[in-house]
């Protein structure tokens, strides 16, 4: 920023104006921050569990390690079964919400659309009625008046030119 102020012909107010043109950034974290943190936490837990399992397998007695592996396996099976049940419940909730949305569209939105179509049809009919019974006669009357005015104007020009022609053809009277 000091370089910009030292350039000739540039005032100190210009950088502030340029900064004002930059789009405002919203405060807070981006939308992808928390999913990224969650993913990193899952990866970290997996790595810690893997390192712990390797340490137990190396340090402990093989029979004792086998029993630990069996316990961990059983825990994972239980967790995966609970996750499956949770997904089933979530799927049921999703289906119920979808049914509610379809019901909303059929029973509440369709009458609104039908009413809008009826209104458009009414407006179209009103516009045609006004065109045929008000606008068209006014246009015809205006055209008739313009035609009559043109005929009258031409008749007056013809009369004027006839008078001027007679006045030019008369011999001058000498007295």
MIDRENFI-16479 format. One record per atom (N, C-alpha, C): x, y, z; atom name. Coordinates in pm, 1 decimal, always signed. Last residue first. Example, Ala and Ser with C-alpha at 12.3 -4.5 7.8 and 13.67 -1.06 7.14 Angstrom:
2
c1, c2, c3, site
+1285.0, -225.0, +708.0, N
+1367.0, -106.0, +714.0, CA
+1290.0, +3.0, +787.0, C
+1319.0, -569.0, +780.0, N
+1230.0, -450.0, +780.0, CA
+1320.0, -330.0, +780.0, C
***
This chain:
175
c1, c2, c3, site
-5989.9, +5249.5, -6455.5, N
-6096.1, +5340.0, -6432.8, CA
-6079.9, +5477.3, -6459.3, C
-5949.3, +4928.3, -6543.7, N
-5889.7, +5061.8, -6542.6, CA
-6003.0, +5164.3, -6533.2, C
-5906.2, +4613.4, -6407.6, N
-5999.2, +4717.7, -6443.7, CA
-5926.9, +4853.0, -6437.6, C
-5729.5, +4337.7, -6540.8, N
-5730.8, +4446.7, -6441.8, CA
-5823.6, +4557.7, -6490.7, C
-5891.0, +4035.8, -6614.3, N
-5815.3, +4154.4, -6657.1, CA
-5829.1, +4265.0, -6552.7, C
-5842.6, +3730.4, -6445.2, N
-5924.9, +3848.0, -6468.3, CA
-5837.4, +3962.4, -6516.7, C
-5659.0, +3532.6, -6373.1, N
-5706.5, +3531.4, -6510.3, CA
-5791.4, +3654.6, -6542.6, C
-5611.3, +3559.7, -6100.2, N
-5496.5, +3581.5, -6190.5, CA
-5543.2, +3591.9, -6334.5, C
-5854.5, +3490.6, -5994.9, N
-5805.2, +3624.9, -5971.0, CA
-5690.1, +3656.7, -6064.8, C
-5873.2, +3227.5, -6070.7, N
-5968.2, +3323.5, -6127.4, CA
-5916.2, +3464.2, -6110.4, C
-5666.9, +3117.1, -5911.7, N
-5661.1, +3106.1, -6059.0, CA
-5756.4, +3204.7, -6124.9, C
-5754.2, +3161.6, -5656.7, N
-5630.9, +3228.4, -5700.6, CA
-5619.6, +3223.9, -5853.2, C
-5979.6, +3000.1, -5661.7, N
-5994.1, +3145.5, -5641.7, CA
-5870.7, +3218.7, -5690.4, C
-5855.7, +2750.6, -5692.2, N
-5950.7, +2796.7, -5793.8, CA
-5967.9, +2947.3, -5781.8, C
-5709.9, +2732.6, -5457.8, N
-5636.6, +2739.5, -5584.8, CA
-5728.4, +2784.8, -5698.0, C
-5918.8, +2722.4, -5272.2, N
-5822.5, +2831.8, -5267.1, CA
-5749.2, +2844.5, -5401.4, C
-6042.6, +2484.1, -5345.5, N
-6119.4, +2608.7, -5353.0, CA
-6024.8, +2728.9, -5357.3, C
-5833.3, +2306.1, -5288.8, N
-5885.9, +2315.0, -5424.2, CA
-5961.2, +2446.4, -5442.6, C
-5807.7, +2340.7, -5012.4, N
-5694.3, +2372.8, -5101.5, CA
-5741.4, +2390.1, -5245.6, C
-6059.9, +2251.9, -4932.9, N
-6022.8, +2390.9, -4907.9, CA
-5904.3, +2432.5, -4994.6, C
-6042.9, +1983.9, -5013.1, N
-6144.4, +2070.2, -5072.2, CA
-6109.8, +2217.1, -5052.0, C
-5837.0, +1898.4, -4846.1, N
-5815.7, +1899.1, -4990.9, CA
-5919.2, +1986.7, -5061.9, C
-5964.3, +1926.6, -4598.3, N
-5841.2, +2000.9, -4625.8, CA
-5815.5, +2008.9, -4776.3, C
-6173.3, +1744.8, -4629.1, N
-6203.4, +1887.1, -4610.6, CA
-6081.0, +1971.6, -4643.7, C
-6022.2, +1505.7, -4647.9, N
-6109.1, +1546.8, -4758.3, CA
-6139.6, +1696.0, -4748.2, C
-5896.9, +1504.7, -4395.6, N
-5817.3, +1508.9, -4518.2, CA
-5899.0, +1555.4, -4636.9, C
-6120.8, +1486.6, -4226.1, N
-6033.4, +1605.2, -4219.8, CA
-5947.0, +1617.4, -4343.9, C
-6214.0, +1236.8, -4302.7, N
-6298.9, +1354.7, -4327.2, CA
-6213.9, +1480.8, -4324.7, C
-5992.9, +1085.6, -4209.1, N
-6032.3, +1084.4, -4350.5, CA
-6116.1, +1205.5, -4385.8, C
-6000.5, +1139.4, -3938.3, N
-5880.6, +1176.4, -4014.5, CA
-5912.8, +1180.1, -4163.8, C
-6248.9, +1032.4, -3879.0, N
-6227.1, +1176.5, -3861.0, CA
-6104.2, +1222.4, -3939.2, C
-6196.9, +762.8, -3934.8, N
-6300.6, +834.5, -4010.2, CA
-6279.6, +984.9, -4001.1, C
-6001.4, +710.1, -3741.5, N
-5967.5, +697.2, -3883.4, CA
-6068.1, +772.1, -3969.5, C
-6153.6, +748.7, -3510.5, N
-6037.4, +834.1, -3536.8, CA
-5996.3, +829.3, -3682.5, C
-6338.7, +541.7, -3543.2, N
-6385.4, +681.4, -3540.6, CA
-6269.6, +777.2, -3568.8, C
-6165.2, +320.9, -3527.6, N
-6242.6, +344.2, -3650.2, CA
-6291.4, +488.9, -3656.7, C
-6072.5, +353.3, -3266.1, N
-5976.9, +358.9, -3377.7, CA
-6051.1, +387.0, -3508.3, C
-6310.3, +320.5, -3128.9, N
-6238.0, +447.6, -3117.5, CA
-6139.1, +461.9, -3231.6, C
-6378.1, +53.3, -3195.0, N
-6462.7, +165.0, -3240.4, CA
-6392.1, +300.9, -3231.8, C
-6147.5, -78.3, -3071.5, N
-6172.5, -86.7, -3216.2, CA
-6265.5, +24.8, -3263.8, C
-6178.4, -21.2, -2796.5, N
-6061.1, +25.8, -2870.6, CA
-6087.9, +27.5, -3020.1, C
-6435.5, -133.2, -2732.2, N
-6395.1, +3.2, -2698.4, CA
-6283.6, +52.0, -2789.4, C
-6493.7, -389.8, -2822.4, N
-6604.6, -298.7, -2793.2, CA
-6562.9, -156.1, -2759.0, C
-6252.0, -530.2, -2872.8, N
-6360.7, -532.5, -2969.8, CA
-6463.4, -422.7, -2946.0, C
-6096.1, -475.7, -2645.4, N
-6045.0, -448.2, -2779.4, CA
-6158.6, -438.2, -2880.1, C
-6255.9, -566.8, -2440.1, N
-6222.6, -423.9, -2446.3, CA
-6172.2, -387.3, -2585.2, C
-6257.6, -841.0, -2507.4, N
-6382.7, -765.3, -2501.4, CA
-6354.7, -615.5, -2515.5, C
-5984.8, -903.3, -2478.3, N
-6050.0, -917.8, -2609.1, CA
-6180.0, -837.8, -2614.3, C
-5953.7, -852.5, -2203.3, N
-5875.1, -776.3, -2301.0, CA
-5937.0, -785.3, -2440.2, C
-6126.6, -1043.8, -2097.0, N
-6152.4, -900.8, -2073.8, CA
-6077.8, -816.0, -2175.6, C
-5996.5, -1279.6, -2177.6, N
-6130.7, -1250.1, -2226.4, CA
-6165.8, -1103.0, -2211.0, C
-5757.4, -1251.2, -2029.4, N
-5751.8, -1260.5, -2175.3, CA
-5888.9, -1226.1, -2235.1, C
-5858.3, -1256.8, -1771.6, N
-5791.3, -1134.9, -1819.5, CA
-5785.2, -1135.5, -1971.4, C
-5953.2, -1520.3, -1766.0, N
-6045.2, -1407.0, -1746.8, CA
-5984.7, -1277.7, -1800.2, C
-5713.4, -1661.5, -1796.9, N
-5820.3, -1676.9, -1896.6, CA
-5918.9, -1560.5, -1887.6, C
-5583.7, -1585.2, -1562.3, N
-5525.3, -1549.5, -1691.8, CA
-5630.2, -1559.2, -1801.5, C
-5756.6, -1703.6, -1375.0, N
-5738.4, -1558.2, -1376.5, CA
-5681.8, -1512.0, -1510.2, C
-5716.4, -1972.6, -1432.0, N
-5849.9, -1915.1, -1447.3, CA
-5841.9, -1762.4, -1456.3, C
-5447.1, -1996.7, -1360.6, N
-5488.0, -2020.4, -1499.4, CA
-5625.4, -1959.9, -1527.3, C
-5469.1, -1946.3, -1085.0, N
-5390.2, -1856.0, -1168.8, CA
-5427.8, -1873.1, -1315.8, C
-5621.1, -2166.9, -1008.2, N
-5675.7, -2032.9, -990.2, CA
-5600.5, -1932.1, -1077.3, C
-5435.2, -2371.7, -1063.4, N
-5563.7, -2368.1, -1134.4, CA
-5627.2, -2229.5, -1125.9, C
-5238.2, -2303.4, -877.0, N
-5206.6, -2300.4, -1020.0, CA
-5335.5, -2294.3, -1102.0, C
-5383.6, -2347.2, -643.3, N
-5328.1, -2214.4, -670.6, CA
-5296.4, -2200.0, -819.0, C
-5444.5, -2621.2, -657.4, N
-5552.9, -2521.5, -664.2, CA
-5501.7, -2379.8, -693.2, C
-5169.7, -2719.9, -642.3, N
-5249.7, -2737.8, -762.9, CA
-5369.0, -2642.1, -768.3, C
-5085.5, -2671.9, -378.9, N
-5026.0, -2596.9, -489.0, CA
-5110.3, -2606.3, -616.0, C
-5243.2, -2840.3, -217.1, N
-5234.7, -2696.8, -189.5, CA
-5180.6, -2617.5, -307.2, C
-5250.2, -3104.1, -307.8, N
-5366.9, -3046.7, -241.0, CA
-5359.4, -2896.3, -219.8, C
-5006.9, -3168.4, -440.6, N
-5136.2, -3204.7, -497.3, CA
-5250.7, -3125.4, -437.3, C
-4803.3, -3065.4, -277.1, N
-4812.0, -3025.5, -417.4, CA
-4949.6, -3054.7, -475.5, C
-4857.6, -3193.5, -33.6, N
-4860.0, -3047.7, -42.5, CA
-4877.5, -3003.2, -186.8, C
-4814.2, -3459.5, -110.2, N
-4946.4, -3417.3, -62.6, CA
-4960.9, -3265.7, -72.9, C
-4542.0, -3446.4, -164.4, N
-4634.8, -3480.2, -272.7, CA
-4776.5, -3437.4, -234.9, C
-4451.4, -3388.8, +96.6, N
-4428.4, -3293.7, -12.7, CA
-4523.7, -3320.5, -128.8, C
-4524.1, -3619.8, +233.3, N
-4582.9, -3491.9, +274.2, CA
-4565.9, -3387.2, +164.1, C
-4361.4, -3802.8, +101.4, N
-4507.0, -3817.2, +91.9, CA
-4576.6, -3686.7, +131.3, C
-4114.2, -3706.1, +186.6, N
-4146.2, -3703.8, +44.3, CA
-4297.0, -3717.1, +22.7, C
-4134.8, -3763.0, +458.2, N
-4123.3, -3623.0, +414.6, CA
-4157.2, -3609.1, +266.6, C
-4140.8, -4042.9, +445.9, N
-4255.0, -3969.8, +501.7, CA
-4252.4, -3823.0, +458.4, C
-3886.3, -4092.0, +338.7, N
-4004.9, -4132.7, +263.2, CA
-4128.6, -4058.4, +313.7, C
-3727.1, -3992.5, +549.5, N
-3718.0, -3933.7, +415.6, CA
-3841.4, -3968.3, +332.3, C
-3795.2, -4170.4, +753.0, N
-3827.1, -4027.8, +768.6, CA
-3824.6, -3958.4, +632.8, C
-3686.6, -4404.7, +639.5, N
-3830.9, -4396.7, +667.1, CA
-3874.5, -4251.6, +681.4, C
-3416.8, -4332.9, +637.1, N
-3485.5, -4360.1, +511.3, CA
-3637.1, -4353.0, +528.5, C
-3365.4, -4314.1, +911.0, N
-3351.9, -4194.4, +827.0, CA
-3423.6, -4213.5, +693.7, C
-3403.1, -4583.9, +979.4, N
-3491.6, -4481.7, +1036.1, CA
-3486.6, -4354.5, +951.3, C
-3187.8, -4692.9, +831.8, N
-3325.1, -4736.2, +806.7, CA
-3425.4, -4634.2, +857.6, C
-2970.9, -4568.3, +956.5, N
-2998.3, -4540.0, +815.5, CA
-3140.0, -4581.4, +778.2, C
-2994.8, -4688.1, +1207.5, N
-3010.3, -4543.2, +1195.9, CA
-3039.2, -4503.7, +1050.8, C
-2937.2, -4951.6, +1139.4, N
-3070.6, -4918.7, +1191.7, CA
-3097.6, -4768.6, +1179.5, C
-2669.4, -4915.1, +1059.4, N
-2769.3, -4964.6, +964.2, CA
-2910.1, -4933.5, +1009.7, C
-2560.9, -4837.1, +1303.7, N
-2558.5, -4743.6, +1191.8, CA
-2659.9, -4785.3, +1085.6, C
-2592.3, -5073.2, +1445.7, N
-2665.1, -4952.6, +1489.8, CA
-2670.5, -4849.2, +1377.6, C
-2417.0, -5232.6, +1297.3, N
-2558.5, -5268.6, +1305.5, CA
-2642.3, -5148.6, +1348.6, C
-2173.4, -5099.8, +1345.3, N
-2226.2, -5104.5, +1209.0, CA
-2373.9, -5143.8, +1207.9, C
-2151.0, -5147.9, +1622.5, N
-2160.2, -5009.8, +1572.4, CA
-2218.7, -5009.1, +1431.9, C
-2131.2, -5428.9, +1623.5, N
-2241.9, -5363.3, +1693.4, CA
-2261.9, -5221.4, +1640.5, C
-1892.9, -5459.8, +1479.5, N
-2016.2, -5520.2, +1428.3, CA
-2137.8, -5453.6, +1492.2, C
-1714.1, -5329.9, +1651.0, N
-1738.2, -5275.3, +1517.4, CA
-1866.4, -5332.0, +1457.9, C
-1727.6, -5505.9, +1871.6, N
-1769.8, -5366.1, +1887.3, CA
-1800.6, -5302.5, +1750.9, C
-1621.2, -5736.7, +1755.8, N
-1759.3, -5737.2, +1802.6, CA
-1813.2, -5595.6, +1820.2, C
-1358.9, -5645.8, +1709.6, N
-1442.6, -5688.7, +1598.0, CA
-1590.2, -5685.6, +1637.2, C
-1274.9, -5606.5, +1973.1, N
-1283.9, -5490.3, +1883.6, CA
-1373.2, -5523.2, +1763.8, C
-1282.5, -5872.8, +2059.8, N
-1365.9, -5770.9, +2126.3, CA
-1385.0, -5649.8, +2034.8, C
-1092.7, -5988.6, +1887.2, N
-1231.6, -6036.0, +1887.3, CA
-1325.5, -5934.7, +1949.5, C
-866.3, -5851.1, +1966.5, N
-913.5, -5833.7, +1828.8, CA
-1059.4, -5878.9, +1818.3, C
-846.0, -5952.8, +2226.1, N
-868.6, -5809.7, +2204.7, CA
-922.7, -5784.2, +2064.7, C
-792.3, -6220.6, +2170.0, N
-915.1, -6187.3, +2241.3, CA
-947.8, -6039.2, +2226.6, C
-546.6, -6188.8, +2043.6, N
-659.7, -6244.9, +1968.7, CA
-791.2, -6214.1, +2038.5, C
-389.8, -6094.2, +2251.2, N
-417.0, -6004.8, +2137.8, CA
-534.7, -6056.2, +2057.6, C
-374.0, -6328.7, +2408.6, N
-439.5, -6209.9, +2464.5, CA
-477.5, -6112.5, +2352.4, C
-232.6, -6486.6, +2234.0, N
-366.3, -6529.4, +2275.1, CA
-446.2, -6411.9, +2330.4, C
+7.7, -6332.7, +2206.0, N
-78.4, -6359.0, +2090.6, CA
-217.7, -6405.7, +2129.8, C
+62.4, -6072.1, +2446.7, N
+67.7, -6214.7, +2418.4, CA
-27.8, -6244.6, +2301.8, C
+160.8, -5743.0, +2326.8, N
+85.2, -5838.8, +2407.9, CA
+109.8, -5982.5, +2363.1, C
+312.0, -5596.8, +2134.1, N
+354.0, -5604.0, +2274.5, CA
+287.7, -5720.6, +2348.4, C
+182.8, -5625.8, +1886.0, N
+327.4, -5645.5, +1897.4, CA
+366.8, -5672.7, +2042.5, C
-85.8, -5576.4, +1935.4, N
-47.2, -5700.6, +1868.8, CA
+101.3, -5729.4, +1885.2, C
-73.9, -5319.7, +2047.7, N
-123.6, -5431.0, +2129.6, CA
-79.6, -5563.9, +2068.4, C
+17.7, -5179.0, +1823.3, N
+98.1, -5181.4, +1945.9, CA
+56.1, -5297.8, +2035.2, C
-195.3, -5217.6, +1645.1, N
-61.6, -5269.0, +1612.3, CA
+25.8, -5279.2, +1736.6, C
-396.4, -5082.9, +1785.7, N
-411.1, -5225.1, +1756.8, CA
-276.0, -5287.9, +1722.1, C
-289.9, -4821.3, +1783.2, N
-312.5, -4890.4, +1910.7, CA
-324.4, -5040.9, +1888.5, C
-294.8, -4768.9, +1508.5, N
-166.0, -4769.3, +1580.1, CA
-181.0, -4842.6, +1712.7, C
-574.1, -4784.0, +1467.3, N
-483.9, -4874.0, +1396.3, CA
-348.8, -4884.5, +1466.9, C
-665.0, -4574.8, +1631.0, N
-708.3, -4712.5, +1656.0, CA
-617.1, -4813.3, +1589.5, C
-542.0, -4360.0, +1499.8, N
-509.0, -4388.6, +1640.1, CA
-549.1, -4531.3, +1675.0, C
-672.0, -4377.4, +1249.4, N
-526.2, -4394.9, +1258.4, CA
-484.4, -4427.3, +1401.2, C
-940.7, -4328.9, +1326.0, N
-903.4, -4453.9, +1258.9, CA
-753.4, -4480.0, +1270.3, C
-918.5, -4072.3, +1430.3, N
-961.4, -4182.1, +1517.9, CA
-922.5, -4315.9, +1456.4, C
-843.2, -3934.8, +1193.7, N
-753.2, -3937.3, +1309.9, CA
-789.5, -4051.6, +1404.8, C
-1068.9, -3971.4, +1033.2, N
-940.4, -4026.2, +989.1, CA
-844.2, -4036.7, +1107.2, C
-1252.1, -3827.2, +1189.7, N
-1274.3, -3970.2, +1163.8, CA
-1143.7, -4036.8, +1120.8, C
-1138.4, -3571.8, +1177.4, N
-1153.1, -3639.4, +1307.4, CA
-1173.7, -3789.2, +1287.7, C
-1161.5, -3514.7, +904.5, N
-1028.2, -3524.1, +964.7, CA
-1035.5, -3596.0, +1099.1, C
-1441.2, -3505.4, +885.4, N
-1365.3, -3606.9, +811.5, CA
-1226.5, -3626.1, +869.5, C
-1490.1, -3281.4, +1050.5, N
-1546.5, -3412.8, +1083.1, CA
-1471.0, -3525.6, +1013.7, C
-1356.3, -3081.9, +905.6, N
-1313.4, -3112.9, +1042.4, CA
-1365.0, -3250.9, +1083.4, C
-1512.8, -3087.9, +670.9, N
-1369.3, -3118.0, +664.8, CA
-1316.3, -3155.1, +802.7, C
-1760.9, -3007.1, +768.8, N
-1744.6, -3142.0, +712.8, CA
-1598.0, -3183.6, +701.9, C
-1678.9, -2741.7, +851.3, N
-1716.4, -2844.2, +949.7, CA
-1717.0, -2985.3, +891.4, C
-1611.6, -2610.5, +600.5, N
-1517.4, -2621.1, +713.2, CA
-1553.5, -2736.8, +805.8, C
-1779.6, -2556.7, +389.9, N
-1711.3, -2685.8, +389.3, CA
-1618.3, -2705.6, +508.0, C
-1869.9, -2298.8, +416.4, N
-1964.9, -2408.5, +435.6, CA
-1896.3, -2542.9, +446.6, C
-1633.7, -2099.1, +604.8, N
-1696.1, -2143.5, +480.8, CA
-1781.6, -2266.9, +508.9, C
-1698.2, -1903.5, +900.7, N
-1627.7, -2006.2, +825.3, CA
-1706.1, -2043.8, +700.2, C
-1719.0, -1546.0, +936.6, N
-1747.0, -1684.4, +972.5, CA
-1673.8, -1779.3, +880.0, C
-1845.8, -1286.8, +723.7, N
-1770.9, -1332.2, +840.0, CA
-1810.8, -1474.4, +873.7, C
-1806.0, -1241.8, +374.8, N
-1890.0, -1263.0, +491.3, CA
-1806.1, -1320.6, +603.9, C
-1648.0, -981.4, +209.9, N
-1643.9, -1121.5, +247.3, CA
-1725.4, -1138.2, +373.9, C
-1744.9, -766.3, -49.8, N
-1737.5, -791.2, +94.2, CA
-1737.3, -940.0, +120.3, C
-1535.9, -705.2, -330.4, N
-1657.8, -763.3, -272.3, CA
-1638.7, -793.4, -124.4, C
-1386.8, -383.7, -370.5, N
-1369.3, -528.1, -350.9, CA
-1495.6, -585.5, -288.3, C
-1434.5, -117.5, -357.3, N
-1488.4, -188.6, -472.3, CA
-1476.8, -339.2, -456.0, C
-1294.1, -30.7, -137.2, N
-1439.8, -32.0, -126.9, CA
-1503.3, -109.6, -242.1, C
-1037.9, -27.4, -234.9, N
-1072.5, -128.4, -136.1, CA
-1223.4, -140.1, -122.5, C
-1053.5, +193.5, -399.6, N
-1030.2, +62.2, -459.9, CA
-1065.9, -48.6, -362.7, C
-1083.8, +389.1, -208.3, N
-1191.9, +366.6, -303.9, CA
-1176.7, +229.8, -369.1, C
-837.7, +369.7, -83.5, N
-957.9, +343.2, -4.6, CA
-1076.3, +315.4, -97.0, C
-667.5, +444.9, -293.1, N
-662.9, +308.2, -241.4, CA
-785.9, +273.4, -158.1, C
-758.7, +723.6, -329.4, N
-780.7, +621.1, -429.9, CA
-768.9, +479.8, -374.4, C
-677.3, +893.2, -131.2, N
-816.6, +847.2, -126.4, CA
-842.5, +734.9, -226.1, C
-425.7, +977.3, -187.5, N
-437.1, +878.1, -80.4, CA
-579.6, +823.1, -72.6, C
-387.2, +1000.0, -547.3, N
-413.8, +1053.7, -414.3, CA
-424.4, +940.9, -313.4, C
-146.4, +1016.1, -792.8, N
-243.2, +928.4, -725.4, CA
-263.0, +979.6, -583.6, C
+57.0, +1150.2, -913.5, N
-75.2, +1164.4, -970.2, CA
-180.1, +1075.5, -904.1, C
+320.5, +916.9, -850.2, N
+274.2, +1051.8, -882.7, CA
+134.6, +1047.7, -945.5, C
+320.8, +688.2, -576.9, N
+314.5, +708.9, -720.4, CA
+263.4, +849.0, -749.7, C
+296.1, +653.7, -305.8, N
+414.3, +724.5, -351.8, CA
+411.3, +748.6, -502.0, C
+72.2, +500.0, -265.5, N
+65.3, +639.3, -224.0, CA
+182.9, +718.1, -278.1, C
+161.8, +251.6, -351.4, N
+56.8, +318.8, -425.6, CA
+49.9, +466.4, -390.2, C
+349.4, +180.6, -160.3, N
+394.8, +202.6, -296.1, CA
+289.8, +278.7, -376.1, C
+201.9, +132.7, +67.9, N
+281.8, +253.2, +63.1, CA
+329.9, +282.9, -77.6, C
+80.0, -120.9, +0.0, N
+0.0, +0.0, +0.0, CA
+83.7, +126.5, +0.0, C
***
